[in-house]
Structures are given as C-alpha cells and as structure tokens.
Amino acid sequence: MDITNSTVFIPGATSGIGLALAVALHEQGSTVVVGGRRTELLEQIAAEHPGIDTVRIDTTDPESI
C-alpha cells in the first residue's frame, strides 16, 4: 500500500492508536480524515495537526453515518 499518496478515513480516531495512525499517515503524505463523536476533540485535532480533516460521526447512530 502506498501511504504517501492515499486518501484515508479513520473513524473513531480522536485518541490513542487511531490518532497516532492518522498523524503518521498524514506525515507520510496521505490525505487523512478523522471521524469521531466528540466535537471538541475533533476541533483540537484540526488545530494541532493542520491538514488533517475532521468529521463528526457516531457509528452507533445510523442517521449520523
């Protein structure tokens, strides 16, 4: 897999290993979108990691998806 030129969506990546993966992929050149339920964490990620896009999504709620 070419991680230097991919577009990746990672749901539930507002912390832990998901966020670490998102940051690593972004640093290697991929376009990264992080999904999560908590708006404040998504805003923090966008501020701390310019270029990583965020979207509010709750995978337990079919209407959110």
Predicted model as a PDB file, atoms N, CA, C, CB and O in Angstrom, pLDDT in the B-factor column:
MODEL        1                                                                  
ATOM      1  N   MET A   1       0.842  -1.186   0.000  1.00 67.00           N  
ATOM      2  CA  MET A   1       0.000   0.000   0.000  1.00 67.00           C  
ATOM      3  C   MET A   1       0.882   1.241   0.000  1.00 67.00           C  
ATOM      4  CB  MET A   1      -0.955   0.002   1.219  1.00 67.00           C  
ATOM      5  O   MET A   1       1.800   1.363   0.811  1.00 67.00           O  
ATOM      6  N   ASP A   2       0.603   2.138  -0.894  1.00 73.00           N  
ATOM      7  CA  ASP A   2       1.340   3.396  -0.981  1.00 73.00           C  
ATOM      8  C   ASP A   2       0.743   4.377   0.015  1.00 73.00           C  
ATOM      9  CB  ASP A   2       1.302   3.977  -2.430  1.00 73.00           C  
ATOM     10  O   ASP A   2      -0.327   4.934  -0.234  1.00 73.00           O  
ATOM     11  N   ILE A   3       1.418   4.600   1.145  1.00 73.00           N  
ATOM     12  CA  ILE A   3       0.889   5.509   2.165  1.00 73.00           C  
ATOM     13  C   ILE A   3       1.350   6.943   1.953  1.00 73.00           C  
ATOM     14  CB  ILE A   3       1.304   5.040   3.545  1.00 73.00           C  
ATOM     15  O   ILE A   3       1.076   7.810   2.783  1.00 73.00           O  
ATOM     16  N   THR A   4       2.037   7.198   0.869  1.00 77.00           N  
ATOM     17  CA  THR A   4       2.498   8.561   0.607  1.00 77.00           C  
ATOM     18  C   THR A   4       1.546   9.340  -0.276  1.00 77.00           C  
ATOM     19  CB  THR A   4       3.857   8.533  -0.029  1.00 77.00           C  
ATOM     20  O   THR A   4       1.721  10.542  -0.471  1.00 77.00           O  
ATOM     21  N   ASN A   5       0.540   8.668  -0.812  1.00 82.00           N  
ATOM     22  CA  ASN A   5      -0.349   9.349  -1.737  1.00 82.00           C  
ATOM     23  C   ASN A   5      -1.747   8.735  -1.699  1.00 82.00           C  
ATOM     24  CB  ASN A   5       0.219   9.295  -3.156  1.00 82.00           C  
ATOM     25  O   ASN A   5      -2.371   8.537  -2.741  1.00 82.00           O  
ATOM     26  N   SER A   6      -2.235   8.436  -0.500  1.00 89.00           N  
ATOM     27  CA  SER A   6      -3.546   7.805  -0.338  1.00 89.00           C  
ATOM     28  C   SER A   6      -4.505   8.778   0.329  1.00 89.00           C  
ATOM     29  CB  SER A   6      -3.435   6.503   0.490  1.00 89.00           C  
ATOM     30  O   SER A   6      -4.089   9.758   0.946  1.00 89.00           O  
ATOM     31  N   THR A   7      -5.789   8.494   0.197  1.00 93.00           N  
ATOM     32  CA  THR A   7      -6.804   9.205   0.956  1.00 93.00           C  
ATOM     33  C   THR A   7      -7.382   8.203   1.946  1.00 93.00           C  
ATOM     34  CB  THR A   7      -7.921   9.823   0.021  1.00 93.00           C  
ATOM     35  O   THR A   7      -7.849   7.132   1.559  1.00 93.00           O  
ATOM     36  N   VAL A   8      -7.345   8.565   3.239  1.00 94.00           N  
ATOM     37  CA  VAL A   8      -7.702   7.630   4.297  1.00 94.00           C  
ATOM     38  C   VAL A   8      -8.730   8.266   5.223  1.00 94.00           C  
ATOM     39  CB  VAL A   8      -6.452   7.196   5.089  1.00 94.00           C  
ATOM     40  O   VAL A   8      -8.561   9.403   5.665  1.00 94.00           O  
ATOM     41  N   PHE A   9      -9.810   7.514   5.518  1.00 95.00           N  
ATOM     42  CA  PHE A   9     -10.785   7.917   6.529  1.00 95.00           C  
ATOM     43  C   PHE A   9     -10.655   6.953   7.698  1.00 95.00           C  
ATOM     44  CB  PHE A   9     -12.252   7.925   5.954  1.00 95.00           C  
ATOM     45  O   PHE A   9     -10.728   5.736   7.525  1.00 95.00           O  
ATOM     46  N   ILE A  10     -10.459   7.514   8.904  1.00 95.00           N  
ATOM     47  CA  ILE A  10     -10.321   6.679  10.090  1.00 95.00           C  
ATOM     48  C   ILE A  10     -11.400   7.082  11.092  1.00 95.00           C  
ATOM     49  CB  ILE A  10      -8.892   6.814  10.714  1.00 95.00           C  
ATOM     50  O   ILE A  10     -11.277   8.115  11.751  1.00 95.00           O  
ATOM     51  N   PRO A  11     -12.459   6.275  11.214  1.00 92.00           N  
ATOM     52  CA  PRO A  11     -13.494   6.582  12.201  1.00 92.00           C  
ATOM     53  C   PRO A  11     -12.994   6.244  13.595  1.00 92.00           C  
ATOM     54  CB  PRO A  11     -14.796   5.810  11.894  1.00 92.00           C  
ATOM     55  O   PRO A  11     -12.249   5.281  13.778  1.00 92.00           O  
ATOM     56  N   GLY A  12     -13.400   7.032  14.569  1.00 88.00           N  
ATOM     57  CA  GLY A  12     -13.022   6.767  15.954  1.00 88.00           C  
ATOM     58  C   GLY A  12     -11.559   7.033  16.242  1.00 88.00           C  
ATOM     59  O   GLY A  12     -10.969   6.370  17.095  1.00 88.00           O  
ATOM     60  N   ALA A  13     -10.970   7.975  15.559  1.00 91.00           N  
ATOM     61  CA  ALA A  13      -9.534   8.222  15.697  1.00 91.00           C  
ATOM     62  C   ALA A  13      -9.232   9.521  16.432  1.00 91.00           C  
ATOM     63  CB  ALA A  13      -8.882   8.251  14.334  1.00 91.00           C  
ATOM     64  O   ALA A  13      -8.288  10.227  16.078  1.00 91.00           O  
ATOM     65  N   THR A  14     -10.019   9.839  17.445  1.00 93.00           N  
ATOM     66  CA  THR A  14      -9.786  11.085  18.178  1.00 93.00           C  
ATOM     67  C   THR A  14      -8.773  10.926  19.303  1.00 93.00           C  
ATOM     68  CB  THR A  14     -11.085  11.598  18.743  1.00 93.00           C  
ATOM     69  O   THR A  14      -8.445  11.896  19.987  1.00 93.00           O  
ATOM     70  N   SER A  15      -8.273   9.699  19.501  1.00 93.00           N  
ATOM     71  CA  SER A  15      -7.242   9.482  20.519  1.00 93.00           C  
ATOM     72  C   SER A  15      -6.573   8.134  20.271  1.00 93.00           C  
ATOM     73  CB  SER A  15      -7.849   9.541  21.956  1.00 93.00           C  
ATOM     74  O   SER A  15      -6.964   7.385  19.376  1.00 93.00           O  
ATOM     75  N   GLY A  16      -5.591   7.852  21.054  1.00 94.00           N  
ATOM     76  CA  GLY A  16      -4.943   6.547  21.041  1.00 94.00           C  
ATOM     77  C   GLY A  16      -4.313   6.163  19.721  1.00 94.00           C  
ATOM     78  O   GLY A  16      -3.785   6.997  18.986  1.00 94.00           O  
ATOM     79  N   ILE A  17      -4.386   4.865  19.442  1.00 95.00           N  
ATOM     80  CA  ILE A  17      -3.723   4.323  18.261  1.00 95.00           C  
ATOM     81  C   ILE A  17      -4.336   4.851  16.964  1.00 95.00           C  
ATOM     82  CB  ILE A  17      -3.787   2.807  18.281  1.00 95.00           C  
ATOM     83  O   ILE A  17      -3.629   5.013  15.969  1.00 95.00           O  
ATOM     84  N   GLY A  18      -5.641   5.120  16.965  1.00 95.00           N  
ATOM     85  CA  GLY A  18      -6.279   5.671  15.767  1.00 95.00           C  
ATOM     86  C   GLY A  18      -5.721   7.029  15.410  1.00 95.00           C  
ATOM     87  O   GLY A  18      -5.438   7.300  14.243  1.00 95.00           O  
ATOM     88  N   LEU A  19      -5.561   7.888  16.407  1.00 96.00           N  
ATOM     89  CA  LEU A  19      -4.997   9.219  16.164  1.00 96.00           C  
ATOM     90  C   LEU A  19      -3.532   9.113  15.763  1.00 96.00           C  
ATOM     91  CB  LEU A  19      -5.144  10.108  17.414  1.00 96.00           C  
ATOM     92  O   LEU A  19      -3.079   9.827  14.869  1.00 96.00           O  
ATOM     93  N   ALA A  20      -2.788   8.226  16.420  1.00 96.00           N  
ATOM     94  CA  ALA A  20      -1.372   8.039  16.068  1.00 96.00           C  
ATOM     95  C   ALA A  20      -1.239   7.577  14.615  1.00 96.00           C  
ATOM     96  CB  ALA A  20      -0.704   7.010  17.021  1.00 96.00           C  
ATOM     97  O   ALA A  20      -0.351   8.033  13.894  1.00 96.00           O  
ATOM     98  N   LEU A  21      -2.115   6.680  14.193  1.00 95.00           N  
ATOM     99  CA  LEU A  21      -2.098   6.212  12.809  1.00 95.00           C  
ATOM    100  C   LEU A  21      -2.426   7.355  11.851  1.00 95.00           C  
ATOM    101  CB  LEU A  21      -3.093   5.054  12.619  1.00 95.00           C  
ATOM    102  O   LEU A  21      -1.780   7.511  10.815  1.00 95.00           O  
ATOM    103  N   ALA A  22      -3.430   8.148  12.203  1.00 96.00           N  
ATOM    104  CA  ALA A  22      -3.816   9.285  11.364  1.00 96.00           C  
ATOM    105  C   ALA A  22      -2.650  10.262  11.197  1.00 96.00           C  
ATOM    106  CB  ALA A  22      -5.033  10.011  11.971  1.00 96.00           C  
ATOM    107  O   ALA A  22      -2.366  10.712  10.086  1.00 96.00           O  
ATOM    108  N   VAL A  23      -1.990  10.581  12.280  1.00 96.00           N  
ATOM    109  CA  VAL A  23      -0.857  11.516  12.233  1.00 96.00           C  
ATOM    110  C   VAL A  23       0.281  10.921  11.393  1.00 96.00           C  
ATOM    111  CB  VAL A  23      -0.356  11.845  13.672  1.00 96.00           C  
ATOM    112  O   VAL A  23       0.870  11.614  10.564  1.00 96.00           O  
ATOM    113  N   ALA A  24       0.584   9.648  11.610  1.00 94.00           N  
ATOM    114  CA  ALA A  24       1.673   9.015  10.861  1.00 94.00           C  
ATOM    115  C   ALA A  24       1.383   8.994   9.363  1.00 94.00           C  
ATOM    116  CB  ALA A  24       1.905   7.588  11.367  1.00 94.00           C  
ATOM    117  O   ALA A  24       2.262   9.293   8.554  1.00 94.00           O  
ATOM    118  N   LEU A  25       0.160   8.645   8.994  1.00 94.00           N  
ATOM    119  CA  LEU A  25      -0.202   8.629   7.575  1.00 94.00           C  
ATOM    120  C   LEU A  25      -0.135  10.026   6.970  1.00 94.00           C  
ATOM    121  CB  LEU A  25      -1.605   8.047   7.390  1.00 94.00           C  
ATOM    122  O   LEU A  25       0.334  10.204   5.845  1.00 94.00           O  
ATOM    123  N   HIS A  26      -0.605  11.012   7.722  1.00 95.00           N  
ATOM    124  CA  HIS A  26      -0.553  12.395   7.241  1.00 95.00           C  
ATOM    125  C   HIS A  26       0.895  12.845   7.046  1.00 95.00           C  
ATOM    126  CB  HIS A  26      -1.276  13.338   8.227  1.00 95.00           C  
ATOM    127  O   HIS A  26       1.217  13.492   6.049  1.00 95.00           O  
ATOM    128  N   GLU A  27       1.764  12.506   7.993  1.00 94.00           N  
ATOM    129  CA  GLU A  27       3.172  12.891   7.893  1.00 94.00           C  
ATOM    130  C   GLU A  27       3.858  12.238   6.696  1.00 94.00           C  
ATOM    131  CB  GLU A  27       3.907  12.521   9.173  1.00 94.00           C  
ATOM    132  O   GLU A  27       4.836  12.775   6.176  1.00 94.00           O  
ATOM    133  N   GLN A  28       3.357  11.088   6.255  1.00 93.00           N  
ATOM    134  CA  GLN A  28       3.923  10.393   5.098  1.00 93.00           C  
ATOM    135  C   GLN A  28       3.352  10.888   3.771  1.00 93.00           C  
ATOM    136  CB  GLN A  28       3.681   8.907   5.226  1.00 93.00           C  
ATOM    137  O   GLN A  28       3.781  10.451   2.703  1.00 93.00           O  
ATOM    138  N   GLY A  29       2.372  11.815   3.843  1.00 93.00           N  
ATOM    139  CA  GLY A  29       1.862  12.417   2.625  1.00 93.00           C  
ATOM    140  C   GLY A  29       0.442  12.051   2.244  1.00 93.00           C  
ATOM    141  O   GLY A  29      -0.061  12.521   1.224  1.00 93.00           O  
ATOM    142  N   SER A  30      -0.208  11.228   3.034  1.00 94.00           N  
ATOM    143  CA  SER A  30      -1.587  10.862   2.725  1.00 94.00           C  
ATOM    144  C   SER A  30      -2.554  11.974   3.119  1.00 94.00           C  
ATOM    145  CB  SER A  30      -1.964   9.563   3.436  1.00 94.00           C  
ATOM    146  O   SER A  30      -2.279  12.769   4.018  1.00 94.00           O  
ATOM    147  N   THR A  31      -3.682  12.013   2.432  1.00 95.00           N  
ATOM    148  CA  THR A  31      -4.785  12.878   2.822  1.00 95.00           C  
ATOM    149  C   THR A  31      -5.577  12.106   3.870  1.00 95.00           C  
ATOM    150  CB  THR A  31      -5.688  13.293   1.581  1.00 95.00           C  
ATOM    151  O   THR A  31      -6.008  10.982   3.617  1.00 95.00           O  
ATOM    152  N   VAL A  32      -5.771  12.703   5.050  1.00 97.00           N  
ATOM    153  CA  VAL A  32      -6.383  11.987   6.168  1.00 97.00           C  
ATOM    154  C   VAL A  32      -7.614  12.730   6.666  1.00 97.00           C  
ATOM    155  CB  VAL A  32      -5.375  11.804   7.312  1.00 97.00           C  
ATOM    156  O   VAL A  32      -7.601  13.948   6.843  1.00 97.00           O  
ATOM    157  N   VAL A  33      -8.683  11.959   6.888  1.00 97.00           N  
ATOM    158  CA  VAL A  33      -9.901  12.468   7.503  1.00 97.00           C  
ATOM    159  C   VAL A  33     -10.162  11.616   8.742  1.00 97.00           C  
ATOM    160  CB  VAL A  33     -11.125  12.431   6.501  1.00 97.00           C  
ATOM    161  O   VAL A  33     -10.222  10.389   8.663  1.00 97.00           O  
ATOM    162  N   VAL A  34     -10.316  12.281   9.882  1.00 97.00           N  
ATOM    163  CA  VAL A  34     -10.576  11.614  11.151  1.00 97.00           C  
ATOM    164  C   VAL A  34     -12.040  11.806  11.511  1.00 97.00           C  
ATOM    165  CB  VAL A  34      -9.650  12.159  12.275  1.00 97.00           C  
ATOM    166  O   VAL A  34     -12.561  12.919  11.444  1.00 97.00           O  
ATOM    167  N   GLY A  35     -12.697  10.730  11.891  1.00 94.00           N  
ATOM    168  CA  GLY A  35     -14.084  10.805  12.332  1.00 94.00           C  
ATOM    169  C   GLY A  35     -14.198  10.519  13.809  1.00 94.00           C  
ATOM    170  O   GLY A  35     -13.451   9.709  14.357  1.00 94.00           O  
ATOM    171  N   GLY A  36     -15.147  11.195  14.457  1.00 93.00           N  
ATOM    172  CA  GLY A  36     -15.362  10.958  15.878  1.00 93.00           C  
ATOM    173  C   GLY A  36     -16.633  11.606  16.361  1.00 93.00           C  
ATOM    174  O   GLY A  36     -17.247  12.406  15.655  1.00 93.00           O  
ATOM    175  N   ARG A  37     -17.027  11.251  17.580  1.00 91.00           N  
ATOM    176  CA  ARG A  37     -18.268  11.774  18.158  1.00 91.00           C  
ATOM    177  C   ARG A  37     -18.076  13.110  18.860  1.00 91.00           C  
ATOM    178  CB  ARG A  37     -18.841  10.777  19.132  1.00 91.00           C  
ATOM    179  O   ARG A  37     -18.981  13.944  18.865  1.00 91.00           O  
ATOM    180  N   ARG A  38     -16.912  13.319  19.448  1.00 92.00           N  
ATOM    181  CA  ARG A  38     -16.720  14.478  20.313  1.00 92.00           C  
ATOM    182  C   ARG A  38     -16.135  15.661  19.550  1.00 92.00           C  
ATOM    183  CB  ARG A  38     -15.814  14.115  21.480  1.00 92.00           C  
ATOM    184  O   ARG A  38     -14.960  15.677  19.182  1.00 92.00           O  
ATOM    185  N   THR A  39     -16.992  16.643  19.328  1.00 94.00           N  
ATOM    186  CA  THR A  39     -16.635  17.817  18.538  1.00 94.00           C  
ATOM    187  C   THR A  39     -15.400  18.518  19.081  1.00 94.00           C  
ATOM    188  CB  THR A  39     -17.795  18.786  18.496  1.00 94.00           C  
ATOM    189  O   THR A  39     -14.546  18.959  18.311  1.00 94.00           O  
ATOM    190  N   GLU A  40     -15.299  18.624  20.401  1.00 95.00           N  
ATOM    191  CA  GLU A  40     -14.150  19.335  20.976  1.00 95.00           C  
ATOM    192  C   GLU A  40     -12.838  18.638  20.651  1.00 95.00           C  
ATOM    193  CB  GLU A  40     -14.305  19.458  22.489  1.00 95.00           C  
ATOM    194  O   GLU A  40     -11.828  19.308  20.436  1.00 95.00           O  
ATOM    195  N   LEU A  41     -12.826  17.317  20.610  1.00 95.00           N  
ATOM    196  CA  LEU A  41     -11.603  16.608  20.238  1.00 95.00           C  
ATOM    197  C   LEU A  41     -11.289  16.773  18.759  1.00 95.00           C  
ATOM    198  CB  LEU A  41     -11.723  15.130  20.580  1.00 95.00           C  
ATOM    199  O   LEU A  41     -10.128  16.904  18.372  1.00 95.00           O  
ATOM    200  N   LEU A  42     -12.322  16.765  17.943  1.00 96.00           N  
ATOM    201  CA  LEU A  42     -12.110  16.977  16.503  1.00 96.00           C  
ATOM    202  C   LEU A  42     -11.531  18.365  16.244  1.00 96.00           C  
ATOM    203  CB  LEU A  42     -13.434  16.800  15.726  1.00 96.00           C  
ATOM    204  O   LEU A  42     -10.632  18.520  15.418  1.00 96.00           O  
ATOM    205  N   GLU A  43     -12.042  19.362  16.941  1.00 96.00           N  
ATOM    206  CA  GLU A  43     -11.523  20.731  16.794  1.00 96.00           C  
ATOM    207  C   GLU A  43     -10.072  20.811  17.248  1.00 96.00           C  
ATOM    208  CB  GLU A  43     -12.381  21.726  17.598  1.00 96.00           C  
ATOM    209  O   GLU A  43      -9.259  21.494  16.623  1.00 96.00           O  
ATOM    210  N   GLN A  44      -9.747  20.118  18.330  1.00 96.00           N  
ATOM    211  CA  GLN A  44      -8.378  20.109  18.849  1.00 96.00           C  
ATOM    212  C   GLN A  44      -7.425  19.439  17.850  1.00 96.00           C  
ATOM    213  CB  GLN A  44      -8.324  19.382  20.213  1.00 96.00           C  
ATOM    214  O   GLN A  44      -6.318  19.926  17.620  1.00 96.00           O  
ATOM    215  N   ILE A  45      -7.854  18.344  17.272  1.00 96.00           N  
ATOM    216  CA  ILE A  45      -7.028  17.644  16.279  1.00 96.00           C  
ATOM    217  C   ILE A  45      -6.769  18.549  15.078  1.00 96.00           C  
ATOM    218  CB  ILE A  45      -7.712  16.329  15.824  1.00 96.00           C  
ATOM    219  O   ILE A  45      -5.638  18.652  14.604  1.00 96.00           O  
ATOM    220  N   ALA A  46      -7.818  19.201  14.590  1.00 96.00           N  
ATOM    221  CA  ALA A  46      -7.661  20.104  13.441  1.00 96.00           C  
ATOM    222  C   ALA A  46      -6.694  21.239  13.755  1.00 96.00           C  
ATOM    223  CB  ALA A  46      -9.020  20.681  13.023  1.00 96.00           C  
ATOM    224  O   ALA A  46      -5.911  21.645  12.896  1.00 96.00           O  
ATOM    225  N   ALA A  47      -6.744  21.750  14.981  1.00 97.00           N  
ATOM    226  CA  ALA A  47      -5.859  22.851  15.369  1.00 97.00           C  
ATOM    227  C   ALA A  47      -4.411  22.391  15.538  1.00 97.00           C  
ATOM    228  CB  ALA A  47      -6.352  23.486  16.664  1.00 97.00           C  
ATOM    229  O   ALA A  47      -3.481  23.094  15.143  1.00 97.00           O  
ATOM    230  N   GLU A  48      -4.227  21.214  16.125  1.00 96.00           N  
ATOM    231  CA  GLU A  48      -2.874  20.720  16.413  1.00 96.00           C  
ATOM    232  C   GLU A  48      -2.207  20.055  15.213  1.00 96.00           C  
ATOM    233  CB  GLU A  48      -2.923  19.741  17.558  1.00 96.00           C  
ATOM    234  O   GLU A  48      -0.983  19.941  15.162  1.00 96.00           O  
ATOM    235  N   HIS A  49      -3.016  19.616  14.248  1.00 96.00           N  
ATOM    236  CA  HIS A  49      -2.484  18.897  13.086  1.00 96.00           C  
ATOM    237  C   HIS A  49      -3.065  19.488  11.801  1.00 96.00           C  
ATOM    238  CB  HIS A  49      -2.806  17.378  13.181  1.00 96.00           C  
ATOM    239  O   HIS A  49      -3.922  18.877  11.163  1.00 96.00           O  
ATOM    240  N   PRO A  50      -2.595  20.678  11.425  1.00 97.00           N  
ATOM    241  CA  PRO A  50      -3.110  21.293  10.200  1.00 97.00           C  
ATOM    242  C   PRO A  50      -2.980  20.344   9.013  1.00 97.00           C  
ATOM    243  CB  PRO A  50      -2.370  22.604   9.907  1.00 97.00           C  
ATOM    244  O   PRO A  50      -1.941  19.717   8.807  1.00 97.00           O  
ATOM    245  N   GLY A  51      -4.051  20.256   8.243  1.00 96.00           N  
ATOM    246  CA  GLY A  51      -4.055  19.370   7.091  1.00 96.00           C  
ATOM    247  C   GLY A  51      -4.822  18.089   7.322  1.00 96.00           C  
ATOM    248  O   GLY A  51      -5.239  17.437   6.364  1.00 96.00           O  
ATOM    249  N   ILE A  52      -5.017  17.711   8.586  1.00 97.00           N  
ATOM    250  CA  ILE A  52      -5.879  16.567   8.879  1.00 97.00           C  
ATOM    251  C   ILE A  52      -7.295  17.100   8.982  1.00 97.00           C  
ATOM    252  CB  ILE A  52      -5.445  15.819  10.200  1.00 97.00           C  
ATOM    253  O   ILE A  52      -7.586  17.982   9.789  1.00 97.00           O  
ATOM    254  N   ASP A  53      -8.171  16.552   8.153  1.00 97.00           N  
ATOM    255  CA  ASP A  53      -9.570  16.980   8.169  1.00 97.00           C  
ATOM    256  C   ASP A  53     -10.353  16.148   9.173  1.00 97.00           C  
ATOM    257  CB  ASP A  53     -10.200  16.862   6.760  1.00 97.00           C  
ATOM    258  O   ASP A  53      -9.970  15.024   9.497  1.00 97.00           O  
ATOM    259  N   THR A  54     -11.449  16.707   9.659  1.00 97.00           N  
ATOM    260  CA  THR A  54     -12.265  16.010  10.645  1.00 97.00           C  
ATOM    261  C   THR A  54     -13.733  16.045  10.243  1.00 97.00           C  
ATOM    262  CB  THR A  54     -12.078  16.630  12.037  1.00 97.00           C  
ATOM    263  O   THR A  54     -14.179  16.937   9.521  1.00 97.00           O  
ATOM    264  N   VAL A  55     -14.473  15.044  10.733  1.00 96.00           N  
ATOM    265  CA  VAL A  55     -15.911  14.992  10.512  1.00 96.00           C  
ATOM    266  C   VAL A  55     -16.551  14.358  11.747  1.00 96.00           C  
ATOM    267  CB  VAL A  55     -16.263  14.188   9.206  1.00 96.00           C  
ATOM    268  O   VAL A  55     -16.054  13.364  12.277  1.00 96.00           O  
ATOM    269  N   ARG A  56     -17.658  14.949  12.197  1.00 93.00           N  
ATOM    270  CA  ARG A  56     -18.368  14.380  13.337  1.00 93.00           C  
ATOM    271  C   ARG A  56     -19.210  13.217  12.838  1.00 93.00           C  
ATOM    272  CB  ARG A  56     -19.253  15.452  14.053  1.00 93.00           C  
ATOM    273  O   ARG A  56     -20.024  13.369  11.928  1.00 93.00           O  
ATOM    274  N   ILE A  57     -19.004  12.062  13.443  1.00 91.00           N  
ATOM    275  CA  ILE A  57     -19.742  10.856  13.069  1.00 91.00           C  
ATOM    276  C   ILE A  57     -19.850   9.950  14.289  1.00 91.00           C  
ATOM    277  CB  ILE A  57     -19.048  10.113  11.882  1.00 91.00           C  
ATOM    278  O   ILE A  57     -18.891   9.779  15.042  1.00 91.00           O  
ATOM    279  N   ASP A  58     -21.026   9.377  14.469  1.00 83.00           N  
ATOM    280  CA  ASP A  58     -21.253   8.409  15.537  1.00 83.00           C  
ATOM    281  C   ASP A  58     -21.657   7.106  14.856  1.00 83.00           C  
ATOM    282  CB  ASP A  58     -22.358   8.905  16.568  1.00 83.00           C  
ATOM    283  O   ASP A  58     -22.776   6.991  14.356  1.00 83.00           O  
ATOM    284  N   THR A  59     -20.766   6.136  14.833  1.00 77.00           N  
ATOM    285  CA  THR A  59     -21.029   4.895  14.098  1.00 77.00           C  
ATOM    286  C   THR A  59     -22.142   4.054  14.736  1.00 77.00           C  
ATOM    287  CB  THR A  59     -19.755   4.070  14.012  1.00 77.00           C  
ATOM    288  O   THR A  59     -22.618   3.095  14.128  1.00 77.00           O  
ATOM    289  N   THR A  60     -22.552   4.405  15.938  1.00 81.00           N  
ATOM    290  CA  THR A  60     -23.683   3.679  16.560  1.00 81.00           C  
ATOM    291  C   THR A  60     -25.024   4.287  16.178  1.00 81.00           C  
ATOM    292  CB  THR A  60     -23.541   3.676  18.086  1.00 81.00           C  
ATOM    293  O   THR A  60     -26.075   3.739  16.510  1.00 81.00           O  
ATOM    294  N   ASP A  61     -24.989   5.427  15.475  1.00 79.00           N  
ATOM    295  CA  ASP A  61     -26.208   6.117  15.076  1.00 79.00           C  
ATOM    296  C   ASP A  61     -26.343   6.102  13.550  1.00 79.00           C  
ATOM    297  CB  ASP A  61     -26.211   7.570  15.609  1.00 79.00           C  
ATOM    298  O   ASP A  61     -25.624   6.828  12.864  1.00 79.00           O  
ATOM    299  N   PRO A  62     -27.260   5.279  13.007  1.00 82.00           N  
ATOM    300  CA  PRO A  62     -27.392   5.185  11.552  1.00 82.00           C  
ATOM    301  C   PRO A  62     -27.617   6.533  10.861  1.00 82.00           C  
ATOM    302  CB  PRO A  62     -28.525   4.266  11.216  1.00 82.00           C  
ATOM    303  O   PRO A  62     -27.167   6.716   9.730  1.00 82.00           O  
ATOM    304  N   GLU A  63     -28.291   7.463  11.499  1.00 81.00           N  
ATOM    305  CA  GLU A  63     -28.524   8.778  10.884  1.00 81.00           C  
ATOM    306  C   GLU A  63     -27.230   9.581  10.790  1.00 81.00           C  
ATOM    307  CB  GLU A  63     -29.572   9.568  11.687  1.00 81.00           C  
ATOM    308  O   GLU A  63     -27.087  10.423   9.903  1.00 81.00           O  
ATOM    309  N   SER A  64     -26.302   9.332  11.683  1.00 71.00           N  
ATOM    310  CA  SER A  64     -25.032  10.048  11.661  1.00 71.00           C  
ATOM    311  C   SER A  64     -24.161   9.578  10.508  1.00 71.00           C  
ATOM    312  CB  SER A  64     -24.294   9.867  12.983  1.00 71.00           C  
ATOM    313  O   SER A  64     -23.361  10.342   9.967  1.00 71.00           O  
ATOM    314  N   ILE A  65     -24.320   8.336  10.144  1.00 70.00           N  
ATOM    315  CA  ILE A  65     -23.500   7.754   9.087  1.00 70.00           C  
ATOM    316  C   ILE A  65     -24.020   8.204   7.747  1.00 70.00           C  
ATOM    317  CB  ILE A  65     -23.484   6.219   9.173  1.00 70.00           C  
ATOM    318  O   ILE A  65     -23.470   7.826   6.713  1.00 70.00           O  
TER     319      ILE A  65                                                      
ENDMDL                                                                          
END                                                                             
